[in-house]
Amino acid sequence: MASTHNYFGRFLAILALALVSPAAASPFEDSLGPAPREDDGRFMNFAGPMPDVSTTVTLPFFLRRIASSFAEIPSALDKVPND
């Protein structure tokens, strides 16, 4: 029992030190600064420009999305009316 109490006390001490450290005092996002933007004001994609996708890919995708919204799925949750 004493060893469990000792480990828990050490854990609490380390946790307290981590919470009062300077890294915990300032959020990480503040050190990054604002997100980079392109000349037209849009956010910059670090991966580079995305390739255009042909309609042979997008059309079947959107047709499946539309069809699945009308399909009756037995395992789906019950619909609840909006307030």
Jmol script that loads the backbone (N, CA, C; Angstrom):
load data "model"
ATOM      1  N   MET A   1       0.824  -1.195   0.000  1.00  0.00           N
ATOM      2  CA  MET A   1       0.000   0.000   0.000  1.00  0.00           C
ATOM      3  C   MET A   1       0.861   1.249   0.000  1.00  0.00           C
ATOM      4  N   ALA A   2       1.983   1.196   0.711  1.00  0.00           N
ATOM      5  CA  ALA A   2       2.846   2.374   0.810  1.00  0.00           C
ATOM      6  C   ALA A   2       3.460   2.716  -0.543  1.00  0.00           C
ATOM      7  N   SER A   3       3.798   1.696  -1.340  1.00  0.00           N
ATOM      8  CA  SER A   3       4.412   1.983  -2.636  1.00  0.00           C
ATOM      9  C   SER A   3       3.409   2.636  -3.590  1.00  0.00           C
ATOM     10  N   THR A   4       2.151   2.238  -3.521  1.00  0.00           N
ATOM     11  CA  THR A   4       1.126   2.859  -4.357  1.00  0.00           C
ATOM     12  C   THR A   4       0.935   4.317  -3.972  1.00  0.00           C
ATOM     13  N   HIS A   5       0.932   4.591  -2.684  1.00  0.00           N
ATOM     14  CA  HIS A   5       0.787   5.964  -2.202  1.00  0.00           C
ATOM     15  C   HIS A   5       1.979   6.806  -2.639  1.00  0.00           C
ATOM     16  N   ASN A   6       3.174   6.214  -2.616  1.00  0.00           N
ATOM     17  CA  ASN A   6       4.384   6.924  -3.003  1.00  0.00           C
ATOM     18  C   ASN A   6       4.346   7.278  -4.493  1.00  0.00           C
ATOM     19  N   TYR A   7       3.932   6.346  -5.346  1.00  0.00           N
ATOM     20  CA  TYR A   7       3.840   6.620  -6.780  1.00  0.00           C
ATOM     21  C   TYR A   7       2.792   7.691  -7.076  1.00  0.00           C
ATOM     22  N   PHE A   8       1.680   7.638  -6.361  1.00  0.00           N
ATOM     23  CA  PHE A   8       0.631   8.631  -6.564  1.00  0.00           C
ATOM     24  C   PHE A   8       1.114  10.011  -6.143  1.00  0.00           C
ATOM     25  N   GLY A   9       1.870  10.100  -5.069  1.00  0.00           N
ATOM     26  CA  GLY A   9       2.423  11.378  -4.623  1.00  0.00           C
ATOM     27  C   GLY A   9       3.415  11.933  -5.632  1.00  0.00           C
ATOM     28  N   ARG A  10       4.242  11.072  -6.183  1.00  0.00           N
ATOM     29  CA  ARG A  10       5.188  11.513  -7.213  1.00  0.00           C
ATOM     30  C   ARG A  10       4.451  11.998  -8.457  1.00  0.00           C
ATOM     31  N   PHE A  11       3.406  11.267  -8.816  1.00  0.00           N
ATOM     32  CA  PHE A  11       2.612  11.667  -9.972  1.00  0.00           C
ATOM     33  C   PHE A  11       1.995  13.044  -9.760  1.00  0.00           C
ATOM     34  N   LEU A  12       1.442  13.282  -8.589  1.00  0.00           N
ATOM     35  CA  LEU A  12       0.846  14.589  -8.304  1.00  0.00           C
ATOM     36  C   LEU A  12       1.891  15.695  -8.315  1.00  0.00           C
ATOM     37  N   ALA A  13       3.091  15.424  -7.804  1.00  0.00           N
ATOM     38  CA  ALA A  13       4.149  16.431  -7.796  1.00  0.00           C
ATOM     39  C   ALA A  13       4.585  16.772  -9.221  1.00  0.00           C
ATOM     40  N   ILE A  14       4.745  15.772 -10.062  1.00  0.00           N
ATOM     41  CA  ILE A  14       5.135  16.013 -11.456  1.00  0.00           C
ATOM     42  C   ILE A  14       4.023  16.745 -12.196  1.00  0.00           C
ATOM     43  N   LEU A  15       2.790  16.380 -11.927  1.00  0.00           N
ATOM     44  CA  LEU A  15       1.663  17.055 -12.555  1.00  0.00           C
ATOM     45  C   LEU A  15       1.598  18.519 -12.137  1.00  0.00           C
ATOM     46  N   ALA A  16       1.834  18.803 -10.865  1.00  0.00           N
ATOM     47  CA  ALA A  16       1.821  20.187 -10.384  1.00  0.00           C
ATOM     48  C   ALA A  16       2.944  20.988 -11.026  1.00  0.00           C
ATOM     49  N   LEU A  17       4.131  20.406 -11.162  1.00  0.00           N
ATOM     50  CA  LEU A  17       5.238  21.105 -11.812  1.00  0.00           C
ATOM     51  C   LEU A  17       4.940  21.373 -13.286  1.00  0.00           C
ATOM     52  N   ALA A  18       4.312  20.425 -13.935  1.00  0.00           N
ATOM     53  CA  ALA A  18       3.986  20.612 -15.349  1.00  0.00           C
ATOM     54  C   ALA A  18       2.946  21.707 -15.540  1.00  0.00           C
ATOM     55  N   LEU A  19       2.029  21.821 -14.606  1.00  0.00           N
ATOM     56  CA  LEU A  19       0.977  22.825 -14.746  1.00  0.00           C
ATOM     57  C   LEU A  19       1.468  24.238 -14.485  1.00  0.00           C
ATOM     58  N   VAL A  20       2.501  24.394 -13.674  1.00  0.00           N
ATOM     59  CA  VAL A  20       3.002  25.742 -13.380  1.00  0.00           C
ATOM     60  C   VAL A  20       4.213  26.098 -14.227  1.00  0.00           C
ATOM     61  N   SER A  21       4.597  25.246 -15.148  1.00  0.00           N
ATOM     62  CA  SER A  21       5.754  25.534 -15.988  1.00  0.00           C
ATOM     63  C   SER A  21       5.409  26.620 -17.003  1.00  0.00           C
ATOM     64  N   PRO A  22       6.403  27.322 -17.537  1.00  0.00           N
ATOM     65  CA  PRO A  22       6.133  28.365 -18.539  1.00  0.00           C
ATOM     66  C   PRO A  22       5.468  27.824 -19.801  1.00  0.00           C
ATOM     67  N   ALA A  23       5.748  26.573 -20.156  1.00  0.00           N
ATOM     68  CA  ALA A  23       5.124  26.004 -21.350  1.00  0.00           C
ATOM     69  C   ALA A  23       3.617  25.876 -21.169  1.00  0.00           C
ATOM     70  N   ALA A  24       3.186  25.580 -19.957  1.00  0.00           N
ATOM     71  CA  ALA A  24       1.753  25.466 -19.703  1.00  0.00           C
ATOM     72  C   ALA A  24       1.101  26.833 -19.587  1.00  0.00           C
ATOM     73  N   ALA A  25       1.880  27.860 -19.285  1.00  0.00           N
ATOM     74  CA  ALA A  25       1.321  29.199 -19.104  1.00  0.00           C
ATOM     75  C   ALA A  25       0.953  29.848 -20.426  1.00  0.00           C
ATOM     76  N   SER A  26       1.697  29.566 -21.490  1.00  0.00           N
ATOM     77  CA  SER A  26       1.381  30.176 -22.780  1.00  0.00           C
ATOM     78  C   SER A  26       0.954  29.093 -23.754  1.00  0.00           C
ATOM     79  N   PRO A  27      -0.166  29.277 -24.421  1.00  0.00           N
ATOM     80  CA  PRO A  27      -0.626  28.265 -25.369  1.00  0.00           C
ATOM     81  C   PRO A  27       0.331  28.122 -26.547  1.00  0.00           C
ATOM     82  N   PHE A  28       0.394  26.941 -27.102  1.00  0.00           N
ATOM     83  CA  PHE A  28       1.304  26.646 -28.202  1.00  0.00           C
ATOM     84  C   PHE A  28       0.919  27.413 -29.456  1.00  0.00           C
ATOM     85  N   GLU A  29      -0.381  27.631 -29.669  1.00  0.00           N
ATOM     86  CA  GLU A  29      -0.829  28.287 -30.887  1.00  0.00           C
ATOM     87  C   GLU A  29      -0.321  29.722 -30.990  1.00  0.00           C
ATOM     88  N   ASP A  30      -0.139  30.399 -29.847  1.00  0.00           N
ATOM     89  CA  ASP A  30       0.329  31.781 -29.880  1.00  0.00           C
ATOM     90  C   ASP A  30       1.733  31.887 -30.457  1.00  0.00           C
ATOM     91  N   SER A  31       2.547  30.870 -30.266  1.00  0.00           N
ATOM     92  CA  SER A  31       3.917  30.933 -30.749  1.00  0.00           C
ATOM     93  C   SER A  31       4.001  30.738 -32.264  1.00  0.00           C
ATOM     94  N   LEU A  32       2.950  30.235 -32.875  1.00  0.00           N
ATOM     95  CA  LEU A  32       2.969  30.008 -34.315  1.00  0.00           C
ATOM     96  C   LEU A  32       2.648  31.265 -35.108  1.00  0.00           C
ATOM     97  N   GLY A  33       1.942  32.190 -34.526  1.00  0.00           N
ATOM     98  CA  GLY A  33       1.556  33.398 -35.237  1.00  0.00           C
ATOM     99  C   GLY A  33       0.344  33.151 -36.112  1.00  0.00           C
ATOM    100  N   PRO A  34      -0.025  34.138 -36.921  1.00  0.00           N
ATOM    101  CA  PRO A  34      -1.205  33.960 -37.775  1.00  0.00           C
ATOM    102  C   PRO A  34      -0.927  32.982 -38.914  1.00  0.00           C
ATOM    103  N   ALA A  35      -1.980  32.385 -39.404  1.00  0.00           N
ATOM    104  CA  ALA A  35      -1.850  31.439 -40.510  1.00  0.00           C
ATOM    105  C   ALA A  35      -1.472  32.183 -41.781  1.00  0.00           C
ATOM    106  N   PRO A  36      -0.553  31.625 -42.581  1.00  0.00           N
ATOM    107  CA  PRO A  36      -0.155  32.305 -43.825  1.00  0.00           C
ATOM    108  C   PRO A  36      -1.301  32.325 -44.828  1.00  0.00           C
ATOM    109  N   ARG A  37      -1.375  33.437 -45.548  1.00  0.00           N
ATOM    110  CA  ARG A  37      -2.429  33.612 -46.549  1.00  0.00           C
ATOM    111  C   ARG A  37      -1.813  33.930 -47.900  1.00  0.00           C
ATOM    112  N   GLU A  38      -2.552  33.618 -48.948  1.00  0.00           N
ATOM    113  CA  GLU A  38      -2.122  33.944 -50.304  1.00  0.00           C
ATOM    114  C   GLU A  38      -2.468  35.396 -50.607  1.00  0.00           C
ATOM    115  N   ASP A  39      -2.114  35.867 -51.798  1.00  0.00           N
ATOM    116  CA  ASP A  39      -2.357  37.262 -52.173  1.00  0.00           C
ATOM    117  C   ASP A  39      -3.840  37.618 -52.199  1.00  0.00           C
ATOM    118  N   ASP A  40      -4.687  36.641 -52.538  1.00  0.00           N
ATOM    119  CA  ASP A  40      -6.124  36.919 -52.604  1.00  0.00           C
ATOM    120  C   ASP A  40      -6.821  36.767 -51.256  1.00  0.00           C
ATOM    121  N   GLY A  41      -6.068  36.489 -50.181  1.00  0.00           N
ATOM    122  CA  GLY A  41      -6.635  36.403 -48.841  1.00  0.00           C
ATOM    123  C   GLY A  41      -7.002  35.005 -48.393  1.00  0.00           C
ATOM    124  N   ARG A  42      -6.903  34.025 -49.291  1.00  0.00           N
ATOM    125  CA  ARG A  42      -7.228  32.648 -48.917  1.00  0.00           C
ATOM    126  C   ARG A  42      -6.072  32.043 -48.136  1.00  0.00           C
ATOM    127  N   PHE A  43      -6.389  31.085 -47.257  1.00  0.00           N
ATOM    128  CA  PHE A  43      -5.349  30.418 -46.483  1.00  0.00           C
ATOM    129  C   PHE A  43      -4.465  29.585 -47.401  1.00  0.00           C
ATOM    130  N   MET A  44      -3.180  29.570 -47.108  1.00  0.00           N
ATOM    131  CA  MET A  44      -2.200  28.859 -47.914  1.00  0.00           C
ATOM    132  C   MET A  44      -2.165  27.382 -47.509  1.00  0.00           C
ATOM    133  N   ASN A  45      -2.103  26.513 -48.487  1.00  0.00           N
ATOM    134  CA  ASN A  45      -2.005  25.088 -48.249  1.00  0.00           C
ATOM    135  C   ASN A  45      -0.528  24.700 -48.291  1.00  0.00           C
ATOM    136  N   PHE A  46       0.001  24.185 -47.173  1.00  0.00           N
ATOM    137  CA  PHE A  46       1.419  23.835 -47.107  1.00  0.00           C
ATOM    138  C   PHE A  46       1.773  22.675 -48.031  1.00  0.00           C
ATOM    139  N   ALA A  47       0.790  21.853 -48.399  1.00  0.00           N
ATOM    140  CA  ALA A  47       1.047  20.709 -49.268  1.00  0.00           C
ATOM    141  C   ALA A  47       1.143  21.109 -50.732  1.00  0.00           C
ATOM    142  N   GLY A  48       0.858  22.355 -51.041  1.00  0.00           N
ATOM    143  CA  GLY A  48       0.900  22.806 -52.426  1.00  0.00           C
ATOM    144  C   GLY A  48      -0.475  22.756 -53.051  1.00  0.00           C
ATOM    145  N   PRO A  49      -0.559  23.098 -54.328  1.00  0.00           N
ATOM    146  CA  PRO A  49      -1.870  23.100 -54.987  1.00  0.00           C
ATOM    147  C   PRO A  49      -2.419  21.681 -55.117  1.00  0.00           C
ATOM    148  N   MET A  50      -3.711  21.562 -54.937  1.00  0.00           N
ATOM    149  CA  MET A  50      -4.365  20.266 -55.042  1.00  0.00           C
ATOM    150  C   MET A  50      -4.737  20.015 -56.500  1.00  0.00           C
ATOM    151  N   PRO A  51      -4.596  18.778 -56.970  1.00  0.00           N
ATOM    152  CA  PRO A  51      -4.940  18.491 -58.367  1.00  0.00           C
ATOM    153  C   PRO A  51      -6.457  18.537 -58.565  1.00  0.00           C
ATOM    154  N   ASP A  52      -6.864  18.932 -59.758  1.00  0.00           N
ATOM    155  CA  ASP A  52      -8.286  18.924 -60.088  1.00  0.00           C
ATOM    156  C   ASP A  52      -8.732  17.486 -60.311  1.00  0.00           C
ATOM    157  N   VAL A  53      -9.943  17.190 -59.863  1.00  0.00           N
ATOM    158  CA  VAL A  53     -10.486  15.844 -60.000  1.00  0.00           C
ATOM    159  C   VAL A  53     -11.517  15.857 -61.121  1.00  0.00           C
ATOM    160  N   SER A  54     -11.483  14.824 -61.945  1.00  0.00           N
ATOM    161  CA  SER A  54     -12.384  14.783 -63.099  1.00  0.00           C
ATOM    162  C   SER A  54     -13.817  14.479 -62.663  1.00  0.00           C
ATOM    163  N   THR A  55     -14.740  14.738 -63.556  1.00  0.00           N
ATOM    164  CA  THR A  55     -16.151  14.474 -63.257  1.00  0.00           C
ATOM    165  C   THR A  55     -16.452  12.984 -63.186  1.00  0.00           C
ATOM    166  N   THR A  56     -15.589  12.142 -63.756  1.00  0.00           N
ATOM    167  CA  THR A  56     -15.806  10.695 -63.651  1.00  0.00           C
ATOM    168  C   THR A  56     -15.615  10.210 -62.220  1.00  0.00           C
ATOM    169  N   VAL A  57     -14.974  11.016 -61.396  1.00  0.00           N
ATOM    170  CA  VAL A  57     -14.807  10.687 -59.984  1.00  0.00           C
ATOM    171  C   VAL A  57     -15.854  11.416 -59.148  1.00  0.00           C
ATOM    172  N   THR A  58     -16.031  12.709 -59.400  1.00  0.00           N
ATOM    173  CA  THR A  58     -16.916  13.506 -58.551  1.00  0.00           C
ATOM    174  C   THR A  58     -18.393  13.199 -58.777  1.00  0.00           C
ATOM    175  N   LEU A  59     -18.801  12.969 -60.009  1.00  0.00           N
ATOM    176  CA  LEU A  59     -20.213  12.722 -60.284  1.00  0.00           C
ATOM    177  C   LEU A  59     -20.725  11.456 -59.589  1.00  0.00           C
ATOM    178  N   PRO A  60     -20.058  10.298 -59.709  1.00  0.00           N
ATOM    179  CA  PRO A  60     -20.540   9.125 -58.970  1.00  0.00           C
ATOM    180  C   PRO A  60     -20.517   9.331 -57.453  1.00  0.00           C
ATOM    181  N   PHE A  61     -19.530  10.062 -56.967  1.00  0.00           N
ATOM    182  CA  PHE A  61     -19.454  10.321 -55.530  1.00  0.00           C
ATOM    183  C   PHE A  61     -20.689  11.080 -55.055  1.00  0.00           C
ATOM    184  N   PHE A  62     -21.029  12.174 -55.733  1.00  0.00           N
ATOM    185  CA  PHE A  62     -22.170  12.971 -55.306  1.00  0.00           C
ATOM    186  C   PHE A  62     -23.496  12.251 -55.550  1.00  0.00           C
ATOM    187  N   LEU A  63     -23.581  11.446 -56.596  1.00  0.00           N
ATOM    188  CA  LEU A  63     -24.794  10.658 -56.807  1.00  0.00           C
ATOM    189  C   LEU A  63     -24.998   9.648 -55.681  1.00  0.00           C
ATOM    190  N   ARG A  64     -23.921   9.008 -55.222  1.00  0.00           N
ATOM    191  CA  ARG A  64     -24.032   8.086 -54.088  1.00  0.00           C
ATOM    192  C   ARG A  64     -24.450   8.824 -52.824  1.00  0.00           C
ATOM    193  N   ARG A  65     -23.907  10.024 -52.615  1.00  0.00           N
ATOM    194  CA  ARG A  65     -24.286  10.809 -51.428  1.00  0.00           C
ATOM    195  C   ARG A  65     -25.765  11.160 -51.457  1.00  0.00           C
ATOM    196  N   ILE A  66     -26.247  11.589 -52.611  1.00  0.00           N
ATOM    197  CA  ILE A  66     -27.659  11.956 -52.728  1.00  0.00           C
ATOM    198  C   ILE A  66     -28.545  10.724 -52.560  1.00  0.00           C
ATOM    199  N   ALA A  67     -28.184   9.626 -53.204  1.00  0.00           N
ATOM    200  CA  ALA A  67     -28.985   8.403 -53.113  1.00  0.00           C
ATOM    201  C   ALA A  67     -29.001   7.856 -51.692  1.00  0.00           C
ATOM    202  N   SER A  68     -27.888   7.949 -50.984  1.00  0.00           N
ATOM    203  CA  SER A  68     -27.850   7.417 -49.619  1.00  0.00           C
ATOM    204  C   SER A  68     -28.686   8.252 -48.662  1.00  0.00           C
ATOM    205  N   SER A  69     -28.927   9.519 -48.993  1.00  0.00           N
ATOM    206  CA  SER A  69     -29.770  10.328 -48.115  1.00  0.00           C
ATOM    207  C   SER A  69     -31.237   9.921 -48.225  1.00  0.00           C
ATOM    208  N   PHE A  70     -31.630   9.289 -49.335  1.00  0.00           N
ATOM    209  CA  PHE A  70     -33.004   8.827 -49.502  1.00  0.00           C
ATOM    210  C   PHE A  70     -33.166   7.355 -49.137  1.00  0.00           C
ATOM    211  N   ALA A  71     -32.084   6.628 -48.999  1.00  0.00           N
ATOM    212  CA  ALA A  71     -32.156   5.192 -48.729  1.00  0.00           C
ATOM    213  C   ALA A  71     -32.612   4.944 -47.293  1.00  0.00           C
ATOM    214  N   GLU A  72     -33.375   3.889 -47.117  1.00  0.00           N
ATOM    215  CA  GLU A  72     -33.842   3.489 -45.792  1.00  0.00           C
ATOM    216  C   GLU A  72     -32.824   2.512 -45.211  1.00  0.00           C
ATOM    217  N   ILE A  73     -32.174   2.905 -44.128  1.00  0.00           N
ATOM    218  CA  ILE A  73     -31.143   2.081 -43.508  1.00  0.00           C
ATOM    219  C   ILE A  73     -31.707   1.549 -42.193  1.00  0.00           C
ATOM    220  N   PRO A  74     -31.827   0.230 -42.036  1.00  0.00           N
ATOM    221  CA  PRO A  74     -32.454  -0.320 -40.830  1.00  0.00           C
ATOM    222  C   PRO A  74     -31.685  -0.008 -39.540  1.00  0.00           C
ATOM    223  N   SER A  75     -30.377   0.099 -39.614  1.00  0.00           N
ATOM    224  CA  SER A  75     -29.596   0.341 -38.398  1.00  0.00           C
ATOM    225  C   SER A  75     -29.427   1.822 -38.087  1.00  0.00           C
ATOM    226  N   ALA A  76     -30.021   2.703 -38.893  1.00  0.00           N
ATOM    227  CA  ALA A  76     -29.875   4.141 -38.676  1.00  0.00           C
ATOM    228  C   ALA A  76     -30.690   4.582 -37.462  1.00  0.00           C
ATOM    229  N   LEU A  77     -30.278   5.675 -36.859  1.00  0.00           N
ATOM    230  CA  LEU A  77     -31.004   6.230 -35.723  1.00  0.00           C
ATOM    231  C   LEU A  77     -32.319   6.839 -36.188  1.00  0.00           C
ATOM    232  N   ASP A  78     -33.259   6.941 -35.263  1.00  0.00           N
ATOM    233  CA  ASP A  78     -34.545   7.556 -35.581  1.00  0.00           C
ATOM    234  C   ASP A  78     -34.364   9.041 -35.846  1.00  0.00           C
ATOM    235  N   LYS A  79     -35.159   9.552 -36.782  1.00  0.00           N
ATOM    236  CA  LYS A  79     -35.103  10.977 -37.082  1.00  0.00           C
ATOM    237  C   LYS A  79     -35.841  11.743 -35.994  1.00  0.00           C
ATOM    238  N   VAL A  80     -35.254  12.857 -35.586  1.00  0.00           N
ATOM    239  CA  VAL A  80     -35.843  13.696 -34.552  1.00  0.00           C
ATOM    240  C   VAL A  80     -36.156  15.041 -35.182  1.00  0.00           C
ATOM    241  N   PRO A  81     -37.375  15.559 -35.006  1.00  0.00           N
ATOM    242  CA  PRO A  81     -37.692  16.859 -35.600  1.00  0.00           C
ATOM    243  C   PRO A  81     -36.894  17.978 -34.944  1.00  0.00           C
ATOM    244  N   ASN A  82     -36.611  19.003 -35.729  1.00  0.00           N
ATOM    245  CA  ASN A  82     -35.888  20.158 -35.205  1.00  0.00           C
ATOM    246  C   ASN A  82     -36.767  20.933 -34.238  1.00  0.00           C
ATOM    247  N   ASP A  83     -36.138  21.610 -33.317  1.00  0.00           N
ATOM    248  CA  ASP A  83     -36.879  22.453 -32.362  1.00  0.00           C
ATOM    249  C   ASP A  83     -37.353  23.717 -33.011  1.00  0.00           C
TER     250      ASP A  83
END
end "model"
wireframe off; spacefill off
backbone 0.3
color backbone group
